[in-house]
Amino acid sequence: MEKNTKVEFDSAMGEQLAAAISWPRGKTRAFAIFAHCFSCSKDFVASRRVANALTEHGFAVLRIDFTGLGKSGGDFSDTNFSTNVQDLVAAANWLTDNYDAPALLVGHSLGGAAVLAAAPELASVKAVATIGAPANAVHVLQQFSCSVEEIEQNGEGEIDLGGRPFVVKKQFLDDVRTFDLPAQIKKFRGAKLILHSPLDRVVSVENAERIFKAAMHPKSFVSLDDADHLLTKLEHASYAAQVIAAWAERYIPSVAEKADTEGHVIAAESGEGKYHLHVDASGHPLTIDEPIAVGGSDRGPTPYDLLAAALGGCTTLTLRMYADRKKWPVNHIETRVEHAKHHAKDCEECAQGHEGRVDVFKRFIHIEGELDKEQRHRMLEIADKCPVHRTLEQSSIIRTLLGQ
């Protein structure tokens, strides 16, 4: 699947909204909607950076241009905060009809206020994250306070936002002044994450405090430290997205095939990194990854790490069972395993007939307890009877089939 898909759908006002879906590499964990800052667009640098980082954690992210902005149709002067919220609901309905209902909403600046307002209207949403969001929609008037009087008197006025002229009508002022955002925040009972920089000069960090107080549990706050309001530095946008994705995993678990019986393991790409895998080992969740040096994200053991762990674990368990059966005074058993590949000609332990490189596992067994020399020697002999030890020393049969 291509990394980005451009889409269009109708807004509540009947205008065509332009949007794009950023896809994860592997299986999609869940769908998210990202709402951009006031007067920005889906292609604003922070919007793209946050969406791309979320895809690394398996989220497919729909970014929309609000009515009258970016490549969406309609006249900006006919919009207001309420229509932005309606655009988000329309986006959620479109996702539900064409892919799957969104589970996560993320909003930046006024987009953060919009997702807080839209969340109670969307039953599928389990979590909402905001970045530099105002605690009330009326805060946006501070960005064009010099034109408010003109708009009040003439019914409309032109404002400058980021070097671009926009016409704003009085209905916009009336809408943001009367919209009760705190009430909407209280209505949403899903998880909330509030990210804000204490150095934000556009929306002060006191807004985060008011949102946090208005929100019901579960709720969390994360400081973005020295970030600016627009997250203009790549590391700030990436950090925000990584925090959101890691936090959301608790409330939006990955939907993966289960293997509930012993001897059955499923290892599937998670979409959370180039080589990151979700593993279900007889109903027990694990992860596999590769080191950063070879392109992985180093968020889990490698396959060989798990193989060494299987040998070490089996050895320790086998010795514990034997010691218990013999009623020997063993307090603690620990097995450390080292794995390396050697050329057969340089391997003293290798049997004749081996050629090329061979895998060598070294076990270091530590046993705490009042055992004599003969008992310790017997424990070393028992270690070699570990079933995984025997499997590794013997030839195995592996059959590979195509699944359905």
N, C-alpha and C positions, 0 to 999 in steps of 0.2 A: 504494500500500500504506500502511495506517495506520502511525503512528510506533511504536506499541507493541501487541503482541499477547499477551494473557493465555493461558497454556496450563497443563495439568496432566498428570502422568504418574506412574507407580508407582515408588517407591523400591525398593531392594534388600530392604527390610524389609516391602514390600507396602503401604506407606502412600502416600497421594496427596501428591505434591509440587507446590506452587504455584510458578509461574515466569512470567516475562514476557520477550518478545523485543523489543529495541529495534532498529529497522530503519534503515538508511541511506537517504538520499533517492534515490539512483540504484542502479546495479547493485551487488550485494553482492560485496565482495572475498573475504571468507571469514567463517566463523562463529567466534565466541569465546564462552567461558563465564566469567562473573564470579562469584567466591565471596566472600561478605561476611564481615565480621569476627565474632568470637565473640559470640553472643547477639543479633546484629543481624538484619537481614532484607534481602531484595532491594530493598525500597523505602527503605532507609536513604539519607540524603542523599548520602553519598559514593558509594554504589553507583550511584545514578541519574546523578550527575554524570559519573563515569568512563565509564559505559556510553554516555551521550549524546555525550560527546566522541569516543569511539571510532567511533561511527556517522558522524561527520564525515569519517572516513578510510576509509569503505566497509565497516566491520565490522558485521555483525549480531550483537548481543550477547544471549545468554541469561543472565538473572539468576534464580537459584533461591533459594527459602527452604528451608534444611536441615530435615530431619525435626524436628517439634515446635516450629518457629519460624515467625514470620510467619503466613502463611495455609496453611502445609503441615500435613498431618495427622500423627498420631503423638504420643507423649509424649516430651518433652525428656529426661526422666529415664532413658529407655531408650536414649538415643543416646550416642555418644562420638566421638572423633576418627576412628576407623576407619569408623564409619557415615557421617560427613561425606564421607570419601573415596569410599565406596560410592555416596553420593548424586550425586557429581560424575560417576562412571562411568555411573550410570543416566541422568544428563542427557545425557552424550555419546552414549550408545546411542540415546536418544530423538531427538536431533538427527540422527544418522546415518540413522535409519529414516524421518524425516519431512522433512528438508531436506538437510543435508549434514554430514559429519563435522567436528567442530571442529578448527581449526588453531592456535588461540591460547587459552591459559588465563591468567586474571588473578585474583589473590587478594589480599584485604586482611586484614592481621593474621593471625589463625589460618586464615582462608580462604586466605592466601598459603601457609601450611604445607600446607594440604590440596591445593592445586593442584600443589605440588611432589611430594607423595606420589602423586597420581593420574596425573601425566603419564607415568610409565613404563608404565602399564597401557593407555595410549591411543595406538595406532600413528599416528593421524592428526595428533597434536599436534606442531607444528614449533617452537613457542616458548611460553615461560612467563614471566610477569612477576609480581613480588610487590611489595606495598606494605606496609612496616612489619611484615614477617613475622617470627615467632620462628624460631630455628634448631632448635628441638625442641618437640614438642607439649606436653611436660610444663611448659613455660613458662606455660601457661594457669592452672596451679594457683596462681600468684602472685596472681591476681585474687580468689581466695577462700581464701587460706591460713588465715584464722581459723577456717574451717569444716572444714578437712581432718581434724583430729583427731576431730571429731564424726562425720564421714562414715566414718572408719576404724572407730570404735567401734560405731556404730549401723547401719552398712550403707548409710545415706543421710543427707542433711542438706539444709537449705534455705540457699541463698546469695542474695545480692542483687547483681544486675548492672544498673547503670544505673537503679536505683530500681525494678526489677522482680524479684519472687521467683522462683527456679528451684529445683527439687528435683534434686539430683545424687546418683547412687548410687556405691557403691564401685567398680563395674565401670568407671566413667568414669576414676577415678584409676588403676586397674590398666592400662587401655588406653593412656593418655597416657604412663605411666611405661615401658611396654615397647615402644611403637612406635618403630622405628628410622628416623627421618626422614633422618638423614645418609646412610644406605644407599640410600634411595629417591632422594635428590638425586643421588648418584653414578651411579645406573642410567640417569637420563634424559640422553640425548646430544644433545637439541635445544638451541636457544638459550635462555639465561636472562638476564633483566634484573631486577636487585634495586634497588628504590627504597626509601630509608629517610631519615628525618630525624635529624640528629645531636642534635636537641632532644627526640626522642621519649621521654617519661617512662613510657610503658606497656610498650613493647618497646624496650630500649636498642639503639643502633646497633651494638653489639658483635655482636648477632645477625646483622646483615647481613654482617659480616666472616666469621662462622663459615659462613654459607650460601655465601658466595663461595668460601671455601677448599674446601668440600666439593664444589662443583659442578665439572663438567668443562667445558672450552671447547666452544663459544663462550659467554662470560659477560660481563656488563657491570654496572657499579654507577653509580647516579645519586643524588646527594644531593638531598633535598627541602628543604634549608636550614632555614627557620624554620617549617616546617609542624608541626602537632600530629599525634598518632597517628590521629585520626579524620578528618583532612582537612576540618575544619569550615569553612574559608574556601574560597569558590568558586575563587579563583585557584590554590589549591594542588591541588585535585582536577582542575581543568582542565589545569594544567601536567603533572601526573602522567600523565593520559590522553594528552595530546599527545605526550609523550616516548615512551610505550609504543607509540602508533600509528606514529609515525615510525620507531622502532626495528624494529617488527614488519614494516614494509614490505620490509625487506631480506630477511627470511626467509620472508615470505608474499607473494610478488609477485601483482599483480593478474592475474586470468585474463581477458584481453581478446582480441577477434578480431584477427588479424594481417593486415597488407597487405604482402606480400613483394615485389611487383613495382613498378617505377618508374611514377609517375603515379597511384598508388592511395593514398588517405589515409582513415583512419578517425578520426573525432573523437567520443568517447563520454563521457557524464557519468561521473565517477569515483565519485560518492557521497562525496567527500572535501571538499565545500564546495558552496555554492549554485551557483557558476558554474565550478567547477574541472572541467577535462576531461583525459582521457587521450587522446593522439593517437598513432596509428601512421602514420608517413609512410614508406611503402615499406619497412617493416621497422625503422624507426628511431623510438624512443620520444621523445615531446615532451609538454609540458603547455601548456594554455591556461587563462587565468584573467582576471578583471576586477579593477580596483582596489578597495580597501576602500571608497572613497567611494560606489561604486555597488552595494555588496553583495557583492563578491567577497572573496577572501582574499589576493589579490596574490601568488600563488605560481607565477606563470607569465606570459609575455607575453600581451597581448591579441591578438585576431585581426588588428587593424591593425598591431600591432607586428611580427607575423610577415609580413604583406604588405610592410611597409617592409624587413624583413630579407631577404625574397626579392629585392626590387629591389637592395638594397645588395650582397647576396651574388652575384647574377648579374652585376652590374656589375664587381665585383672579379675574378671568375673570367674574364669575357670579356676584360678588359684583360690579365690574366696570360697567357691563351692567345695573345693577339695579340703581346704583348711577347716571349714565348718563340719564337713563329714568326719574328718579325723579328730575334731574337737581340739585342734592345736591352738595355742594362745597367740593368735595373730591379730594385732590391733589395727593395722593399716597396710594396704597394698597399693603401690603406684607403679605404673609401667610407662616409661618414656620411649617413644619410637622415633628413630631417624631414618629417613628414606633418601636414597641417592641412586644414580645410575652409574655403573662402572663397566669398563670393557672386560669381557670375560677373561681375557688373557692376564688381566691385572687383579682378578678376584680370586683370592686364595680359597674362599668357601665354595666357589662354583664347582659343580660336578663336571666331569669330562663330557664333552659333546656340546657344551654351550659355546655359541659364537656371537660376535657383535657385542652389543650393550645389554647388560642384565640389570634387573632391579634388585637392590640390596636393602633389606630392612634390618636395622639393628635395634634390639630391645634392651633397655636398661631397667631391671626390676628391683624395686626397693620394697623390702618387707620389714615392718616393725612388729616385734614380738619376741618372746622368750623361746626361740627355736635353736636347737643345737645344729652343728655343722651338717650332720646327716639329714636332718629334716629340711634344711635350706637347700641342700643338693637335690633332694626329692622334689621340692617345689620347682626348681629349674627344669627338672625332667617333665613335670606336669605341664609347665608352660608350653612345651612343644606339642602337647596334645590338644591345645586350643583349636576348636573347629576352624576358625578363620586362618590360623597358621597352616593347618593341613590343606585348606582350599588353595592358599597362595602357593604352596609347594607342589601341589598336584596340578595337572592340566584340567581346565574347565571347558565346558561346552557352552558356547554362546550362539543362540539362534536369533536372527534379526528378521522381523516381519514388518510390513507396512500396516500401520493402524488405519482405522476407518475415519 
